[in-house]
Amino acid sequence: MNTNKGFTLIELMITILVFSVIIAAVYASHISQQRTYHAQDQVAEMQQNLRAAFSLMTSDIRMAGYDPLGTASAGISSALAGRFHLTTDIDEDGSISGAQENIDFGFSQANDGDGDGIPDGAPNPVSIGKQNGAGNYQPIADNIQAVEFLYLNSAGTATAVNIEIRFIQITLLARADKSDRAFTNGMTYTTPSGQTWGPYNDNFRRRMLTKTIRCRNLGIL
């Protein structure tokens, strides 16, 4: 006599249900981990982008006003919210006529005609960069939503007088390269001067970073 028993229909349905729940849980966990990885990857990329920009600007800004002979009149010659021009007598010949001795930082004229630190046609981000003399504009960081250059005197107070500038406080707002449909950015970003950027109410992550750089060669004569 055959005593082997098979599965009943109810047992089979319960088994399928249990497996379905397990598979759904595994899939949900995978999707959650994938989204977390995607978000962390975007944040890391933005932070690295910002650090690279600050690193490239810092050495040149510290040299602003370098004038060992005291005859070149080197310093900050233009100071806008989104772009500034510095000069430095790198070759120590008493003049600042060389292209490498005249440096602009900020958004290009083509992207920010009024120099307010917000790209024309915002909210699309653009590159922030450096220009030597009349040479080509060289991007140093991509996907920058906005920039603020705040100029400070020796007391750390904001100033609009070029010859009083001793520090430059730079604030950059970077935007992720790709959007995330599961994320909505409704944040408002406030700069050290009190300027506000946003809310953009879109699906892009952003990071804002501020750094103060001392112009070591300004005001030492």
C-alpha positions as CSV (number, residue, x, y, z in Angstrom):
1,M,0.0,0.0,0.0
2,N,1.4,3.4,-1.0
3,T,1.5,5.7,2.1
4,N,3.3,8.6,0.4
5,K,1.3,11.8,0.6
6,G,1.7,14.9,-1.7
7,F,1.0,18.5,-1.0
8,T,-2.5,19.7,-0.7
9,L,-3.6,22.8,-2.7
10,I,-3.8,24.8,0.5
11,E,-0.2,23.9,1.5
12,L,1.1,24.7,-2.0
13,M,-0.6,28.1,-1.9
14,I,0.8,28.9,1.6
15,T,4.3,27.9,0.4
16,I,4.0,30.1,-2.7
17,L,2.8,33.0,-0.4
18,V,5.7,32.6,2.0
19,F,8.2,32.5,-0.9
20,S,6.6,35.6,-2.5
21,V,6.9,37.5,0.8
22,I,10.6,36.5,1.1
23,I,11.3,37.5,-2.5
24,A,9.5,40.8,-2.1
25,A,11.5,41.5,1.1
26,V,14.8,40.7,-0.7
27,Y,13.9,42.8,-3.7
28,A,12.8,45.8,-1.4
29,S,16.1,45.5,0.5
30,H,18.1,45.5,-2.8
31,I,16.2,48.5,-4.1
32,S,16.8,50.4,-0.8
33,Q,20.5,49.6,-0.8
34,Q,20.8,50.6,-4.4
35,R,19.1,54.0,-3.7
36,T,21.4,54.5,-0.6
37,Y,24.4,53.7,-2.7
38,H,23.3,56.1,-5.4
39,A,22.7,58.9,-2.9
40,Q,26.0,58.4,-1.2
41,D,27.8,58.3,-4.6
42,Q,26.2,61.6,-5.6
43,V,27.1,63.2,-2.3
44,A,30.7,62.0,-2.5
45,E,31.1,63.2,-6.1
46,M,29.8,66.7,-5.1
47,Q,32.0,67.0,-2.1
48,Q,35.0,65.9,-4.1
49,N,34.1,68.4,-6.8
50,L,33.9,71.2,-4.2
51,R,37.2,70.2,-2.5
52,A,39.0,70.2,-5.9
53,A,37.7,73.7,-6.7
54,F,38.8,75.1,-3.4
55,S,42.2,73.5,-3.6
56,L,42.8,74.9,-7.0
57,M,41.8,78.4,-6.0
58,T,43.5,78.6,-2.6
59,S,47.1,78.8,-3.8
60,D,46.5,81.6,-6.3
61,I,44.3,83.6,-3.9
62,R,47.0,83.4,-1.2
63,M,49.4,85.0,-3.7
64,A,47.1,87.9,-4.6
65,G,49.1,91.1,-4.1
66,Y,52.5,89.5,-4.1
67,D,54.7,92.5,-5.0
68,P,58.3,92.0,-3.7
69,L,59.6,95.2,-5.4
70,G,56.6,97.3,-4.3
71,T,56.2,98.8,-7.8
72,A,53.7,96.5,-9.5
73,S,50.5,97.6,-7.6
74,A,49.4,94.0,-7.4
75,G,46.2,93.1,-5.5
76,I,42.5,92.7,-6.0
77,S,41.4,94.9,-8.9
78,S,37.8,93.7,-9.4
79,A,35.6,92.2,-6.7
80,L,32.1,91.1,-7.8
81,A,29.8,88.6,-6.0
82,G,30.4,86.0,-8.6
83,R,33.8,86.8,-10.1
84,F,37.0,88.6,-9.1
85,H,40.3,89.6,-10.6
86,L,43.6,89.3,-8.8
87,T,47.1,90.3,-9.8
88,T,50.5,89.0,-8.5
89,D,54.1,89.7,-9.6
90,I,55.1,86.1,-9.9
91,D,58.3,86.7,-11.9
92,E,59.3,89.5,-9.5
93,D,60.1,92.0,-12.3
94,G,58.1,94.9,-10.8
95,S,55.1,94.6,-13.1
96,I,52.0,92.5,-13.6
97,S,51.9,92.4,-17.3
98,G,52.2,88.6,-17.7
99,A,49.1,86.4,-18.4
100,Q,50.0,84.2,-15.4
101,E,50.0,87.4,-13.2
102,N,46.4,88.3,-14.0
103,I,43.9,85.8,-12.9
104,D,40.1,85.7,-12.9
105,F,38.1,83.3,-10.8
106,G,34.3,82.6,-11.1
107,F,31.8,81.9,-13.7
108,S,32.7,83.0,-17.2
109,Q,31.3,86.1,-18.8
110,A,29.3,83.9,-21.2
111,N,27.6,82.1,-18.3
112,D,27.2,85.0,-15.8
113,G,27.1,88.3,-17.7
114,D,26.4,90.5,-14.6
115,G,28.8,88.7,-12.3
116,D,26.2,88.1,-9.6
117,G,27.2,84.5,-9.0
118,I,24.1,82.9,-10.4
119,P,24.4,81.5,-14.0
120,D,22.3,83.2,-16.6
121,G,19.4,80.9,-17.4
122,A,19.4,79.3,-13.9
123,P,18.7,76.9,-12.4
124,N,21.0,75.0,-14.8
125,P,24.5,74.6,-13.2
126,V,27.6,75.4,-15.1
127,S,31.4,75.2,-14.6
128,I,33.3,77.6,-12.4
129,G,36.8,78.3,-13.6
130,K,40.0,80.3,-13.9
131,Q,41.2,82.6,-16.7
132,N,44.7,83.8,-17.0
133,G,44.9,87.2,-18.7
134,A,43.1,87.1,-22.1
135,G,43.6,83.4,-22.3
136,N,41.0,80.7,-22.5
137,Y,38.6,80.1,-19.6
138,Q,39.6,76.8,-17.8
139,P,36.9,75.0,-15.8
140,I,38.0,73.8,-12.4
141,A,34.7,72.4,-11.1
142,D,31.5,71.3,-12.9
143,N,27.9,71.4,-12.0
144,I,28.1,74.5,-9.8
145,Q,24.7,76.0,-9.2
146,A,25.8,79.3,-7.6
147,V,28.9,81.0,-6.1
148,E,29.4,83.8,-3.7
149,F,32.7,85.7,-3.1
150,L,32.5,87.7,0.1
151,Y,35.3,90.1,0.6
152,L,36.5,90.8,4.2
153,N,38.8,93.4,5.7
154,S,41.4,92.8,8.4
155,A,38.7,92.8,11.1
156,G,36.7,90.1,9.3
157,T,34.0,92.6,8.2
158,A,32.5,92.6,4.7
159,T,34.0,95.3,2.5
160,A,33.3,96.7,-1.0
161,V,36.7,98.5,-1.1
162,N,39.3,96.6,-3.1
163,I,42.3,97.9,-1.2
164,E,40.8,96.9,2.1
165,I,40.4,93.2,1.2
166,R,42.4,90.8,3.3
167,F,40.2,87.6,3.1
168,I,38.0,86.1,0.5
169,Q,35.2,83.9,1.8
170,I,34.0,81.6,-1.0
171,T,30.7,79.7,-1.0
172,L,29.9,77.2,-3.7
173,L,26.7,75.3,-4.2
174,A,27.2,72.1,-6.2
175,R,24.4,70.1,-7.8
176,A,24.4,66.4,-8.5
177,D,24.9,65.4,-12.1
178,K,21.8,63.2,-12.2
179,S,18.3,63.5,-10.7
180,D,16.7,61.0,-8.3
181,R,13.0,60.5,-8.7
182,A,12.7,59.3,-5.2
183,F,14.2,62.5,-3.8
184,T,12.8,66.0,-3.7
185,N,15.0,69.0,-2.8
186,G,13.0,71.8,-1.2
187,M,15.9,73.2,0.8
188,T,16.9,76.9,0.9
189,Y,20.6,77.6,1.1
190,T,21.8,80.7,3.0
191,T,25.2,82.1,2.4
192,P,27.4,83.9,4.9
193,S,26.3,87.3,3.5
194,G,22.6,86.3,4.0
195,Q,21.9,85.6,0.3
196,T,19.5,82.8,-0.3
197,W,19.5,80.2,-3.0
198,G,16.5,78.0,-3.7
199,P,14.3,76.3,-3.0
200,Y,14.6,74.6,-6.3
201,N,11.9,72.0,-5.7
202,D,13.4,69.4,-8.0
203,N,14.9,66.0,-7.8
204,F,18.6,67.0,-7.6
205,R,20.8,66.7,-4.5
206,R,23.0,69.7,-3.7
207,R,25.8,70.5,-1.3
208,M,27.0,73.9,-0.2
209,L,30.5,74.5,1.2
210,T,32.2,77.7,2.4
211,K,35.9,78.4,2.9
212,T,37.7,81.5,4.0
213,I,41.1,82.1,2.4
214,R,43.6,84.7,3.7
215,C,45.3,86.8,1.1
216,R,48.7,86.7,2.7
217,N,50.3,89.3,0.6
218,L,47.7,92.0,0.9
219,G,48.3,94.9,3.3
220,I,51.8,93.9,4.3
221,L,53.6,97.0,3.0
